[in-house]
């Protein structure tokens, strides 16, 4: 990843199952753009496995590098043995905008506190080893207003920095509108002001 403003998110939903001392543990992991999406996924999996002993979960919404909204639930397992271990694995992997549900069908053998922690963290770890991830880059919308004589300079700069222009408005001046990775904003702003001799008006939304 390029910097702390970008982070990994699930590229698709995955389910996997393993048996531990006769109990079935089923992990379901998916992308969740917001908390409502995470809660909806948790509800769907819980309804799918209504007869399960437990549907434990954890989610990380936002940037795992800082400021993320997190949550977890043990769903009746011994406190701290299910949801928190799942959350810890998600955080350790540095994955954001993610929701994970680990379903347990009790097989008759009690695992104890340590055994439960290992079972839940191990199940989610196995699922994350298989899931495909993609990079999410935080974007900021920018509007650059320049005189017509500077339009080519701005376009050339965008090409050189491998940035795409979303729209161009032609009035008394030229307004270039684009979505820019936050990590490139300072560099772009500096280059624009240099190439237009300080005559550009830059607005970041």
C-alpha positions in Angstrom: 0.0 0.0 0.0 1.2 3.5 -0.7 0.4 5.2 2.6 -1.8 5.3 5.7 -4.7 6.8 3.8 -5.2 3.7 1.7 -6.0 0.3 3.1 -7.0 -3.3 2.2 -10.7 -4.3 2.0 -12.3 -7.6 0.9 -12.7 -7.9 -2.8 -15.4 -10.5 -2.4 -17.4 -12.6 0.1 -16.0 -15.9 1.3 -17.3 -18.7 3.4 -15.2 -21.6 4.8 -15.8 -24.3 7.3 -13.7 -26.5 9.6 -14.4 -29.0 12.4 -12.8 -28.7 15.8 -13.5 -31.4 18.4 -16.8 -32.3 16.7 -18.0 -28.6 16.6 -18.5 -27.0 13.2 -17.1 -23.6 12.8 -18.2 -21.6 9.7 -16.6 -18.3 8.9 -18.2 -15.8 6.5 -16.3 -12.6 5.6 -17.5 -9.8 3.4 -16.9 -6.2 2.4 -19.0 -3.6 4.3 -19.0 0.0 3.3 -20.7 1.2 6.5 -22.0 -0.1 9.8 -25.5 -0.6 8.4 -24.1 -2.9 5.7 -22.2 -4.9 8.3 -25.2 -5.3 10.5 -27.3 -6.4 7.5 -24.7 -9.1 6.6 -24.6 -10.3 10.2 -28.4 -10.6 10.2 -28.4 -12.5 6.9 -25.8 -15.0 8.1 -27.6 -15.4 11.5 -30.9 -16.1 9.7 -29.1 -18.6 7.4 -27.8 -20.4 10.5 -30.8 -20.1 12.8 -30.2 -23.5 14.4 -26.6 -22.8 15.2 -25.4 -22.6 18.8 -23.7 -19.2 18.2 -23.3 -16.6 15.5 -20.4 -14.5 16.7 -19.1 -11.5 14.8 -16.8 -8.6 14.5 -16.5 -5.7 12.1 -14.0 -2.9 11.2 -15.6 0.0 9.3 -13.3 2.6 7.9 -9.5 2.9 7.9 -7.9 0.3 10.2 -4.8 2.5 10.5 -6.8 4.9 12.7 -10.3 6.1 13.3 -12.2 3.0 12.3 -15.6 2.1 13.9 -15.3 -1.4 15.4 -17.7 -3.8 17.0 -17.9 -7.4 18.1 -20.3 -9.8 19.9 -19.8 -13.2 21.5 -23.4 -14.3 21.0 -23.6 -16.4 24.2 -20.0 -17.8 24.2 -17.9 -17.2 27.2 -17.1 -13.4 27.3 -14.0 -12.5 25.3 -13.6 -15.9 23.7 -15.2 -15.2 20.3 -16.0 -11.7 19.0 -12.9 -10.1 20.4 -10.5 -12.7 19.0 -12.2 -12.3 15.6 -11.7 -8.6 15.8 -8.1 -8.9 16.9 -7.3 -11.0 13.8 -9.0 -8.5 11.5 -7.0 -5.6 13.1 -3.8 -7.6 13.0 -4.3 -8.1 9.2 -4.9 -4.4 8.7 -8.2 -4.9 6.9 -10.9 -2.2 6.8 -14.5 -2.1 5.7 -14.9 -5.7 6.7 -17.4 -7.8 8.6 -16.9 -11.4 9.8 -19.3 -13.9 11.2 -18.1 -17.1 12.7 -21.0 -19.6 13.3 -20.6 -22.5 15.6 -22.7 -25.7 15.7 -21.9 -27.3 19.0 -20.7 -30.9 18.7 -20.9 -32.0 22.3 -17.3 -31.4 23.5 -16.6 -28.2 25.5 -13.4 -26.4 24.4 -12.8 -24.3 27.5 -11.8 -20.6 27.4 -8.4 -21.1 25.7 -9.8 -23.6 23.2 -12.6 -21.3 22.2 -10.2 -18.4 21.6 -8.0 -20.6 19.5 -11.0 -22.0 17.6 -12.5 -18.7 16.7 -9.3 -16.9 15.9 -8.0 -19.9 13.9 -11.2 -20.2 11.9 -11.2 -16.5 10.9 -7.5 -16.7 10.2 -8.0 -19.6 7.8 -10.8 -17.7 6.0 -8.6 -14.5 5.7 -5.8 -16.6 4.2 -8.1 -17.5 1.3 -9.9 -14.2 0.8 -9.0 -11.9 -2.0 -8.2 -8.3 -1.0 -8.1 -5.0 -2.9 -6.7 -1.6 -2.0 -9.1 1.2 -1.1 -7.7 4.7 -1.7 -9.3 7.7 -0.1 -10.2 10.3 -2.7 -10.8 14.0 -2.5 -12.6 16.0 -5.1 -10.6 18.9 -6.4 -11.6 21.9 -8.6 -8.7 23.7 -10.4 -9.7 27.0 -12.1 -7.1 28.5 -14.4 -6.9 30.8 -17.4 -7.1 29.2 -20.9 -3.4 29.6 -21.4 -2.7 27.2 -18.6 -5.1 24.4 -19.6 -2.5 22.3 -21.5 -0.1 22.7 -18.6 -2.7 21.3 -16.2 -3.5 18.4 -18.5 0.1 17.6 -19.0 0.6 17.5 -15.2 -2.3 15.2 -14.8 -0.9 12.8 -17.4 2.6 12.9 -15.8 1.1 12.1 -12.3 -1.1 9.4 -13.8 -4.3 11.2 -12.6 -7.6 11.2 -14.4 -9.7 14.3 -15.1 -13.4 13.8 -14.3 -14.8 16.9 -16.0 -13.8 20.2 -17.6 -16.0 23.3 -17.5 -15.4 26.2 -20.0 -16.6 29.7 -18.9 -14.5 32.8 -18.6 -11.8 30.4 -17.3 -11.2 26.7 -17.4 -12.3 24.6 -14.4 -10.8 21.1 -14.1 -12.6 18.7 -11.8 -11.1 15.4 -10.6 -11.0 12.9 -7.8 -7.5 12.7 -6.4 -5.9 10.3 -3.9 -5.4 12.2 -0.7 -1.7 11.2 -0.7 -1.1 13.1 -4.0 -3.0 16.3 -3.0 0.0 18.3 -1.7 2.2 17.4 -4.6 -0.5 18.2 -7.2 -1.3 21.5 -5.5 2.4 22.5 -5.5 2.9 21.6 -9.1 -0.2 23.4 -10.2 0.8 26.6 -8.5 4.3 26.4 -10.0 3.1 25.7 -13.5 0.5 28.5 -13.4 2.8 31.0 -11.6 0.4 31.1 -8.7 -2.6 32.1 -10.7 -4.7 28.9 -10.2 -7.6 28.8 -7.8 -7.7 25.4 -6.1 -10.7 24.2 -4.1 -10.8 20.8 -2.3 -14.2 19.5 -1.4 
